[in-house]
Amino acid sequence: MRIKLILITSFLIGFQLFGQKTLPVHALNLEKPALLQKQLKPIIDKIGNKRIVALGEGTHGTKEFNEIRIALIKELVEKKGFNLICFENAFGNSYYLNQMINSDRNIQQAIRENITSVWQTKEIESLLLWMRQYNKIHSDKIEFTGMDWNYIEYSAKIVLDELKSTQNKALISFAESLYKNAKEQDKAWNAQNDSTIKLNMEEIVKNATDGHQIVVMIDSLISKNPKQYSNTLKNALLNCKQGFHVLYKAGMSQEAKTRDEMMAEMVSELAKQSGENKMVIFAHNGHIAYKASDATQKDSNPGGMGSYLKRAFSNQYYAIGTATAKGTYSATSDFVDTHDNQYKKYTLIAPLPNSWEHLLKNEKQHSFFIETKNTKSINKRLKIRQIGYRPEDKDAYTEETKLSDYFDGLIFIRNTTESNHKL
């Protein structure tokens, strides 16, 4: 009987091992830059003809996610002519950061002033320094830009500075008021992290409503002679409108657009205005994805930013997510992301058994790229871990879903470490 049980057990184990086929992955070696460059070539050749390539991150604080995406950016710029780098960062701040990249300003100070703390890392510093050097020796320069609207003061500053030159008193007066409203809203955003400050939501909503109405007035005036004004001003005005939108709609007791929808709107404008230029998006997995997590969107799930961009650009949009199974990451305990959050190291919790991270960690390769659209062997539904700028919690996973519902491709790195915030 014992021998019979052993034979049955051996058969079952053998059957399980035989059934666990190796996935069709493309190996990546992050430890050897020269080898990695060669390994990236097939991926670059596949995505290099796309209009927009979005590079996501499974956490907002993983060093290796930043490094592999920076490696991809360099190859896309140098080999395929991409020259727009669009971050999940405020449009106005990104505009001024781009100016500082193309100057002799201290790059660390520029980062602290213009990028939210999640991006204030040694990895991003290295990217911006590389962009500075690249732009010094190339006529076709790389432009750093942003698609977010959490901060709008600098977008209002762009509007004010340009309209001052028009000598149009009405426009200048509106722009000055807009700047005050935008500055007040940014102040309220920052105050959310200070428990000693009690916010007056009625005043905040009124400020946003006034700001929204001013944007509409300015827009109506400049639309009479649109060629007189720069695309930068128009984008900044759109960004201000987006920044006020949610609170304005709250005051009207109306449903607002989602953050993903508005970021897609900004990306679309930037892409259309750039002619044939190609863009790389640098953002969280949850934004570049086609599907938004039902866990966060509840019953109203219009999709991630990627779903809107797919509709606008069809197969010219390509989304690559990143994921990990083990290691550390950086995060902040603050309520909202600002320019002065304090980040510290956290340890990743072991992946859930019914997650993609749990499945992929058993692959022979430590790090690899896998296509999701034409890979039948991964045509199953599992959860995906998504950690933002705050520490991992029970809501860190999506519902069970196909990888192809989220991305066109995925880069998996089994062991990862926290981003280096010591600038």
N, C-alpha and C positions, 0 to 999 in steps of 0.2 A: 504493500500500500504506500509506504514511504517513497519507494522508488518511483511508483506511478505518479505521485504528487510532484516529485522533483522533475519528472519528464514533462508533465503538464505545465508546471511553472516555467521551465526552460523554454518550452514552445511559445508560451504567451509572451515572455520577455523578448524572445527572438522576433516574434511577430511585430511587437511594438517598435523595436529598434529598426526592423526592416521598413515599417510603415512611416517612420520619421525621415522623410526625404529631405536632403539638403536644399534649401531655397536657392533660386538663381540670383545670387548676390554678386556685386562687383566690389572686390576687396579694396580697402583704403588704408594706407599706412601713414598715420599722422606724425610718426616719429622721424620720418625721413622725407624732408621737403622735396628733394629731387625725384624720389620715387613717387611721391604723392602727385607731383605735377604730371608725371606720365600716366598715373592711374586716373587722373581727372580728365584726361583728353577725350575718352569716349563720351563722358558725360557732357563736357563742354561742346563737343561736336553735335550732340543731340539737342542741346538747349540753346546753342549759340545763334540760331536763326529766329528765336522767339523775340517778340517785341518787349515783353515784360517777363522777367524771371524773378519769382519771389522766393526768398530764402528764410525759412522759419526757424524757430527755436522752441524746444519742449519746456525749457525754463528760461526765465529772464536773467539767469545768473550762472551760466555755464561757460567756462573758458574755452573748451574744445568746440562748442557750437559756434562761438565767435571765430575761432581760428580757422575752422574748415570753411566757413562762409566767406571769410576774408580771402582765403586761398582761391575760392571759386570766383570771387569778384575780380581779383587780379587777372585771372585767366580770361574772364569774359571781357574785361577792358582791353587787355593786350592782344588777345587772339581774335575776338569777335566784335570789337568796336563799341561795346557798351560804354556810355558816358554819363548816365544819370544814376546816382545812388540815392534812393529815397528811403529814409529811416522812419520808423514809428516814433516821430518826434515832431514838436510843434513847427508849423510851416515858417512862421516869422523868425523864430530862433535859428532855424536851419538856414534861412537866407543869410543872416548875419554871420553864422558860423562858416558858411561857404566863402564869404568875403575874407574871413580871418585865415582860412586855409590858404588862400592865395595872397598872403601877406607874410610879414615877419613877426606877427604877434605870437606870444607864448601860447603854444597849442593846448597846454594843460589848462591854462586860465580860460581859453576860449571854450574848452569842453565844459568846465564848471559853470560858465555863464549861460551856455546855450543848449546843453543836452540834459535831459532828466538823468538822475543819478544812476539809473539802471545801465546807462551807456557810458558812465564815467569810469572806464576801465583801461588798463594798460593795452588790452587787445584793440580797443577802438582808437586809442591814441596812436598805435602803430599803423592802423589803416589811414588815419587822417594825415599822418606824417608821410606815408607813402603817396597819398593823393597830392600833397604839397609838392613833393619831389617830381612826381609824374607831370604835373601841370607846368612846372618850370621848364621842362624840356620838350613839351608837346604843344602844338598849336590847337589841336582838338582836345580841349580840356575836360576833365571830369567835373561834374557839378554835384555838390551835396545839397539835397533838398529834403523836405519833410512833408508828411501828409496828415499829421495829427492836429488837434485843436484844444488840447488841455490848457495851453497858454496862448493868449492872443494879443498881449500888449505889444509885442514886437511886430505883429501883422498890422496893428493899428498905427504903429510908428511908420511903417512902410507907406501906408496910405497918406498919413499926415505929411511926411517929408516930400512925397511927389506932388501932392496937391498944393503945397505951399508955393511951388514954382508956377502955378497957373494964374496967380493974381486974382482968382475968382473968390471973392469974399465969402459967398455963401458956402462954397465947397470947403474952404479953409475952416470956417466956423463949425461946420458939421464934422470935419475931420478932427478938430481939437476936442469936440465933445466925445467923439468915438474913442479917442485915445484915453480919455478920462474913464469912460465906462469899461473899456477893456482892462485898464490897469486895476480898476476896482474889482473886476471879476477875478483876475489873477490873484489878487490879494486874498480874496475869499477862498480860492482854491487852496492856497498855501495854509490858510488858517485851519483847515480841516484836520491838520496834524497836531494842532495845539489844543490840548484839552482845557486850557484855561480861558479860551475864547469861546463865547457863546454867539453863534452866528444868527443874524436876523434874516430868516429866509424870505420874509416879505420884502425887505429892502433889496436882497440879492436878486429876487425875481424881477422886481421893478427895474433895477439897474440893467438886467439882461434885456428886458422888454424895451427899454429906452434905447439901448445899444442896437438891438435888432432893427428898430424903426429908423435909426440914423443910417444904418447900412443900406436899408431900402431907399432912403432919400438920396444918398450919395450915388447908389447904383442907377437910379432913375436919371440923375443929372449927367453922369458920365456916358450913359447909353445914347445920349443925343449926338455924341461925337466920339465913338469908341476908339477910333484909330489914334486919337490924341493921347491916349493913356496906355501905359505899358501892361504887358501880361502879368508882370510881377504885382502891380497894383491890383489888378482884377483878382488875382489869386489870393492876395492878402485880404481883400474885401470879402471874398468867398469864405476865407478862413475865419474872419471875424463873425460872419453870419452863422457859420457852423458852431462857433464857440458859444454864441448866445442862444442857439436854437433850442436846446433841451430845456433850459430854464424858461425861455419865452413860451414854449409849448406847454410847459407845466402851468404857467400863469393863465393860459387859455383853456386849461383842462383838456388838452388834446394830446394824442399820441405823437411822440417825436420819432424822427429817423434814428436808426441805430448808429453807434459809433462806426461800425464797419461800413455801413452804407455811405456815411459822409467821408470816411477816409478813401473809399473807392472813388467817390466823386472828385476828390482832390487829385488822386493819382491819374484819373482819366483826363482831367484838365491839363496836368503837367505833361502827360504823354502826347496828347493831341497838339499842344502848343510847340512841342519839340521837333515836329516834323517827323523825320525817319529815325531819330535817335532812339536808342534802346535803353531800357531801364532795369536796374536791379532793386528790388524791395527788400529791406532788412527789417524784419518784424517778428512778432510772436507767432507760433504755429496757429493759434486760435484765430488770428486775423488773416493770414495768407490762405487759410483753408477754404475749401468750397462749402463745407458744411459747418455751421455753428453748432456748438454743443447744446443738445436739448436740456442738459443739466443747468445751463446758465440762461438760455433763451426761453425756457418753459414752453408754453403753448404757442407763443408767437416766435417762430424761428425762420426769419427770412434768409438766413445763410451768413457765412463769414464774408469778409471783404472779397475773398477769392471768388465767391459766387457772382458778385456784381461785376468783377473784372472779367470773368469768363464770359458773361453775357455781352460785355462791351467789346472784348478783344478776341473772343472765340478761342481757337487753338493757338493764338499768339500769346496766351498767358500760360505760364508753367509754374507750378508750385512744388517746392521741395521742403518737406518738413525734416526735423531732427528729433532724435529720441535717445534715451540712455536708460540703463537698468540699475546702475550702482555708482556710488561716489558721493561727492559733495556739491553744493551749489550755494550761491549767495542770494540773500533776500533781506527785505526790511520789514520791520513790524509796524511801520507807519501806515496810516489809513490810505493815503493817496501818494502817487509818485510825484516828486518835486525835484528841484535842483540841489537839494541838500539833505536827502535821506541818508541815514547811516545803514550800511549793509554789513552783514556778518555771515559767517559760514554755517551751513546746515547740512545734515546728512540725509541723503535720499532714503525713504522708506522702501523696503523690498517691494517689487512690483506685484500687483494683484495677479493671482493665478489665471484669471480670464482677461489678461491684458496683452497688447502687442509687445510691450517691453519684456514680459515674462517669456513669450514665445521666441522673440528674436535673440535674447541673451544666450540661448542654447546653440546658436549657430557657431560653427567652427571659427569663422573669422571674427576678430575682435571689433573691427570697424568696417562698415561696408555701405554701399548704395544699392537700393533695390527699387525697380520700377513697380508701380502699383496697378497701372491700367491694364497691362497685358500679361499679368502673372497669375495664372489660374491657381497655382499652388498656395496663394495667400488669399484666395477668394472666400474668406470667412469673416465673422463678426466678433471683434474683441474690443475692449476698452483701450483708450489712449490717455496717457498721463499728460496733463497740462498744468504747469506751475508758472504763475506770473511773477510779480515782484515781491509778493508776500510768501511766507513759508507754506510748505505743502500741508494740506488738510484733507478732510474726508471728501471734499468736493473736487479733488484734483483730477479726477478721471471723467472722461466723457461716457456716454452710453456705449453699448457694444455696437460697433459699426465696421464697415469695410474700410481699409486704408485708402482705397481709391475714392471713397466719398469725401476724403479730406485733401489728399495730395496726389500729384502725378508721380512723385518719387519720394523716398525717405532715406536719410542718412542715419544709420544707427551706430552709436559708439558705446560699447558695453560699460566701460568705466570712465567717469568724467570727474572734473574738479571744479571748484568755484571760480568765478571770475575774479580777477585781481583789481580791486578798487583803489589801490594805493598809488594815486597819481602824485 
